């Protein structure tokens, strides 16, 4: 490996970071909503199965839904209260999903229930995987993939390097930044669990150069002889994508359709790592997470620890918003999704609530879409060397099979670089999402 090369990836873009409003604000506890709803499907895989009934009293941290199979995780009560209803609730996908509705006790101390501890020094890999699944931990970077499923290494595969992803390249989001600053001890406590579960002998914590305070704080807490090192990477979007991050750090290219395991690496988000370090020693389940609430339309911006199941409407009413609010994203503006309803609850995968006014959204909304002029900007921006222009033209003709077979549609991870640079205002990422959904449907019905 060329040690003199720049530790980054080819292509990508430099959108405005827009992090200054919240990067310096410490994490604050968010008030409890009068009603919480815990969706049973907050992750990739099978939904959890409720183990409580309507009218039952629950304690904060209590398991209220068990995992249903291996690619599934448990759910825990975000507050002590009464289960007032078990039924359907809206989700970010637009579909109605099963959920558990809880009314918190107003006078409760909301002390978190503890369970059987898992000790990283004595537990074996299977015990750690089981504990992570029972804790309900999924990828907190937004992907929502059950973390325990990542940690069980298939036969014939091995991991030599664990990558802790603290890049947080998405504009506006500063949750990982604050977690690295305020919960560095939890990050270090979580890494031994991950290393033992995967068999990794080396860990690299990756932080972008726009977070020097986080890098300094983490470096100061790395134990001697731990096999943990820290790398500061150039600022570029989408640096936080695991395939690109592994290429930048290890100079290993994950093959088309492959996984980090194919190059003997595993990538885990830094906030996920901190939760594991915080939850497993106490046998607790995840019932809240750190979320950036910001954007030009938000009055009281900040990084808040918000209960899972808190309605989006309650979040916005609590922080206050401008009268001309036009669009709200769960996640960041590049890879997040614009919501169609404020009744959607906060889930484990919610990294941010970012709201915009007419001043920001009016520019693109006010410009019509033009035909592709084959300028090549999207090709130069795509970090995985696809041809978004050609994919977009095929999408318009519903040539989905050719998009997959000839132009590798399924390798696209929807970073939004192509849409960002397109002078014709073509919604390329949205076209690709529709095409992928059509391809998956064809596979199911085939």
N, C-alpha and C positions, 0 to 999 in steps of 0.2 A: 504494500500500500504506500502511496506517495504521501509522506508526512507533511509535505509542503503545500499540498492542495488546500484550497479553502473548504472548510467543512460546511458545505451547503449543497443544494441540488440545482439542477439546470432549469431554466425558465422560471415561471412564477411571476408574481407582481408585487407592487408596493402600494397597496391602498392606504388611505389615511388611517393611522392607528386609533385615534380618538379614544385614548385610554386615560388622558390626564385628569379628567373629571373624577374618576373613581380609584385610580391606582394608589393614591395616597390616603384613601379612606379606610380605616380599620373595619374589620368584620363586626357587625352589630346583630343582636338577636331581634328577629322580626316578631311582632305580636301574633298571638294565636287568632285565627279566624273563628267566628262563631260556629262555622260548620266546615268540616274537612271531608274530602272524598278521596279515598285511596284506590286508584285503578288497579285491577289485578293483572293488567298487562302493561308493564312499564319497561319492558326489555324485549330483546329478540328471543324468540322461543315461545314455549307454551305459557299461558297465563297461570298465575298461582290459583290455588283453590281455597276459598274461604273456610275457616275453621271456627268462626264465630257466628252468632245468630242475631237477628234483630231484637233489640231490647237488652242485649247483654252489656254489662259494664266491662270496660277494658282499661288496662294500665299502660301508660306511655312506654313504648318499647316492647310491649307484648306481641308475640307472633299472632297475627290475625288471619294469615293465609299461608298455607304450606306450598312448597314447590311441587310441581307436577311433572316429574321426569327430570332428566339430567340438565337439559337446557331450559331451566326455569329456576326462579329464586323465591324465597319467602318474602312476605310483606309484614311490616310491623306497625303497630298503632303509633301515629305521630303525636298523640295526646291522650291523656286519661279522660275518659268520657263514656258516653253511651252510644252503642251502635244503633242508630235510628232507622237505617234503611240499607238494604243490599239490593242494588239494581244497576241500571245502565247510566253511564255518564259520558259526555262528549269527550273526544280526544283530539290531539293535534292532527291526526290523520283524516279527520272528518267523520270517522266512524264512531258509533256508540259502543262502549266497552263496559264490561261488568266492573262495579266498584263498590267499596264499603264506605258508607256515609257515617261520620262520627261527629257528635256534638260534644266538644270539650267541656269538662266541669269548670265553671268560671272561677271557683275558689281553690282549685287544685294547685299544688306546688309544682306539678308536672315533673316530678322526679322520674328519671329514666330507669326502667327496670333492667336489672342485670341478670345474666345467665351463667352458664358454665364457661369458664375461661379457657382459651386455647393458648398455650405457652409455646412460643416459637422455638425455644431451646430444647423442648422435650417432644413436641408433636412431630409425627412423621408427615410426609407429603399428602397422604390421603386424608389424614385428620385435618390438615390445614385447608384442603380443598373443600371438605365437608363443612368446616366452620365458616368459610367465606360464603358458601351457598346459603347456609342457615342465616347468616347475617344479612342476606339480601343485597349483597354488593354487586353493582353492575358498573360498567364504564361510565364514570362521571364526566368524561370529556364530551359527552353528547351521543356517543354511539349506542350506549345502552346494552352492550353485549354482556351476558353474565360473566363476571370475572373468574369465577371458579372453573368455568368451562375452558377458559384460556390457559389456566394453570395446570390442567391435567394434560401432560405431554403424551401424545400417542406413541405406541410401540414403534420402534424404528426411528423415532425422531429424538433430538436432544437440543438443549438450549445452553449455549456457553455465555451469552451476554443478555442481561436484562436492561432494557432502556426505560427510564422513568421520564415521561413526557411532561415537561414544564414549559414548553415553547409558548403555548397560548398565543398563537399568531392572529386569531380572529379579532377584527376591530371591535372596540368598546368593551370586550370582556376582560375582567381583571380578577376573577375568582381564584384562578390558580396562583396568580401573583401574590394575593393576600394569604392564601393557604401556605405557600412556601415561606412567607415572612413570619406568619403568626403560629404556624403549626409545623415548623421544621422538625421538631422532636418526634411528632407523630409520623412524619414522612420517614425518618430514620428508623422508627419502630416498625413500620410496615414493610420495609425492604427485606429484612431477614425472613419474614413469612414467604415473600415472593421468591426469594432465592432458594429457600429450602424446598418449596413446592415444585419449582421448575428444575432444580439442579444447577442453576446458573452459578458460575464462579466469579463473575464480574458484573458490576452494575454501573451504568453511566446515567447520570442525571443531566438532562438536556434543558438548558435555559437560554432564551433569546437575549441578545445584548441590550435590549431596552429594559431589562429587569436586573440591573447590577446589584441592587440591594438584596434581592432574593438570592442571587447567586452567592453573594458574600455570606449571607445568613446560613444557607445550606452548607456551604463549604466549611464553615466554622463548626458545624455540628456533625460532620462525618467522623465516625470513630476510626481510630488508627487500626490498620490491618483488616479492615472490613471488606476490602475488595470493591469499595464504592469510590467513584470519581465523578467529577463534574465538568461538563463542557459548556462553554458559552458560545452560542452560534450567531451568525449574522442574522439581522432582522429581514425576513422575507416571508411572504404568504405563498403557499400554505405549508410552512415549515413543520407544523404540528401533525401533519398526516403521517401515520406510522411508517408507511413504505418510504416516504421521502426522508423522514428522520433517520431511519436505519441506513439509508444510502449515504446521508450526510455524515453520520457518525462512524460507520463501520466500512464504508465503501463496498457494501454488498447490495446487489440489485435483486430485488424480489421478482421472480418470473411472473409473466402474465398469468393471471388467475391464481397466483400462489399466495402464500401467507408468510409472515415473518419467520415461522418455524422452518420454512424451507431454506433459510439462510442462518439457522441456529440462533435466532434472536427472538425476543418477546418484548412487546411494548405495552406499558401500563401508565395510565394518566397519573399525574402527581397527586391530584385530589383523591383519586381512588386509593392510592397507596397510603395517604394520610388517614383515610377512613378505616382501612384495614388495621393500621397501627393503633388507632384509637378504639375500635370496636372489639377486635378479637381478644385482647387481654382481659376484657370485662364481660365477654359473652353477650355483647349487646347487638341489636339489629339497627340498621340505618333507618332513621325516621325524620331526618332533616338534612339539608345540604346548603352550602354557600352558593349564592347566586348574585350576579351583578344585575342591579336594576338601574338602568341608565338610558342614555339617548337624549336628544334635544327636547323631547316632549315631557320628560320626567323632571319634576321640581326638586324632590329630595333624593338625589342620586346616591348610590352607595352599594356596598357589598354586604349582603344580609344573609344570616343563617335562617332559612325559611323552612317551615314544616312541610313535608311531603303531603300533598293533598290540599294545599291552600289554593282557593280559587284565584285565578288570574285577576278577576274583577276586584277582589279584596286587596290584592297587592297594589294595583294601580290607584285605588281609592286611598290607600294608606300613605303612599309616597306622594300623591298629588300629580296631576298631569295638566298640560296646557289645553286650552279650549280647542285648538285646531289640531289635535292629535289625529293622525290619519292611518297609521299602520303600527302594529305591534308584532315584534318577532320573539319567538322563544328560541334562544340561542343568539348567535351573532347575525349580522346582516348578510354575510357571505354564504354561510352554510345552514343558518337557522331557517325556520319556517314562519311565514306570516300567518297569524291566527285569524280564524273566521268567527270565533266566538270567545267572549271573555269569561265564559263559564268553564273553560278548560282548567283543570287543576295542575298545579306544579307537580312534576314527577322527578324521579331520580336522575333522569337525563337532561333536566333543564339547567343549562349553564348560565343563561341570562334572560332577562326580560328587557328588551330594547325597544323603545318607542320613538316614533318620528312624527314630525309635523308636516304641514303642506310645503314648507320651505325646502325640506330635504326630498320628499317624494314627488313633488310637483314637477321637478326637472325631467325625470324619466317618464313620469306619467303624461306629461304634456307633449312629449315627442312621439310621433308615430313610428311604427316599425317599418324599416325600409328593406328592400331585397339585399341579400348578401352580395357584397362587391368584391369578394375574394381578396381582401386586403392582406390576409395572413396574420393579422394581429392575434387572433385566437390561437393559431398554430404556434406562434412564438411564445405565447403565455402558458400554454398547457404544460404542466409539470410532468406529465407522463407521456408526452409526445404523441397524443392522439391528433386527429384532424377534426376539430369541432365544427368547422365550416361544412365539410362534407357530411358529417353526421347530422347536422342541422338540415341540410338539403334533403337527405334521405328521410329524416323524421317527418318533414312536411308532406312527403309522398307515402308515408306509412310503410316504408321499406324496412321494417324492424329486423327481419332476419338478416338482411345484408349488413345492417348496422352492427350486428353481433359478429357475424362470420368474417366479414371483410375489414371492419374498422374498429373492432374490439370495444364495443359500447360498454360491456360489463366491467371493463377495467376502470371506467370513469368513476371517481368517488365524489363527484358533484361539488367540487371546491368553488366553482363560480368564477374562476379566472377568465374564462372565455366570455361569459356574459358581461363581466366588468369592463372589458376592453373593447367590446363590439361597438363600432361607430354607427351601425344600423339599428341598434337597440333590439336585437333579436334575443328573445328569452331562451337561450340555448340550453341552460341547465333544466329549465322547466320542460323543454322538449325531450330532453334525455330521460327525465324522470317518468314522463308519460310512456316513452318507448320501453323503458325497463319494466314498467308495470305490465305493459302489453306482452312483453316477452315472457315474463313470469307466468302470466295467465295462460299463454299458449303452452308452456311446459306442463302446467297443471292439468289442462284439458286434453293434452296429447295422449 
